[in-house]
């Protein structure tokens, strides 16, 4: 049995969480039909009352995955709604890539299902830049190695977490995903984009949030810069080109 834990850091928007869980139910039904050897566990941390931030909430779920000896963990924003075959395709991909630490998937806009808002990644500092495109034009339809993976929806090889470590909790809201990717790659592991796994991304958790959120995001990037910018390792990893 392949054990997959879906980790959702939840914050206030119950309507988004309900839609996210409904999509996961459809994924589970698809798995039972076509991949009955995959077992899903849904792990939700509620940040609504005491907000631990993204990285701490996710790390709770990752520790649960380690303790339960899960094979894979999927970090999933509450405003990301998976297509029914997404988890099956993610697991199939990871089984074929034992050196892959984690991989992001195709994200399409909730307001325009033809618009790909994440089809891989470009620069990650000071704010993450994503590859975009059009479904109709056949853009972003090839699996590719990336410098970093966007954690709005990403599948992680749990067996490699003891080597790479958990998310850096000094980055509360943003930046911890690209930092994680750089740390994994520095150890010789790979980061990928999976083209045939898709979710709808509403982009409504922190978008338009108040001054405290904006301040924290700024502090996260200051920390990221202090940790990485100027280091020889950063220059090597940020310029690496994949076939």
SULVENJO-V806769 format. One line per field, one symbol per residue. ss: DSSP state (h for helix, s for strand, l for the rest). psi: psi as a letter, one per 40 degrees, with the letter a starting at -180 (. if undefined). A space follows every 10 residues. Layout:
ss->???
psi->???
This chain:
ss->lsssssssss lllhhhhhhh hhhhhhhhhh hhhhlllsss ssssssllll lllhhhhhhh hhhhhhhlll lsssssllls sslllhhhhh hhhhhlllls sssssssssl llllssssll slllllllls llssllllll lllsslllll llssssshhh hhhhllllll lllllhhhhh hhhhhhllls ssssssssss slllllllll hhhhhhhhhh hhhhhhhhll lhhhhhhhhl lll
psi->hhhhhhhhhh gdgddddddd dddddddddd ddddgeehhh hhhhhheddh heiddddddd dddddddefi dihhhhiefh hiideddddd dddddegeeh dihiihhihd egeehhehfa ibiehdihhi haahddefif ehhiiidihh edhihhhdee ddddiiihed hddidddddd ddddddeeii hihhdehiih hdfedeheia dddddddddd ddddddddhe iddddddeeh hi.
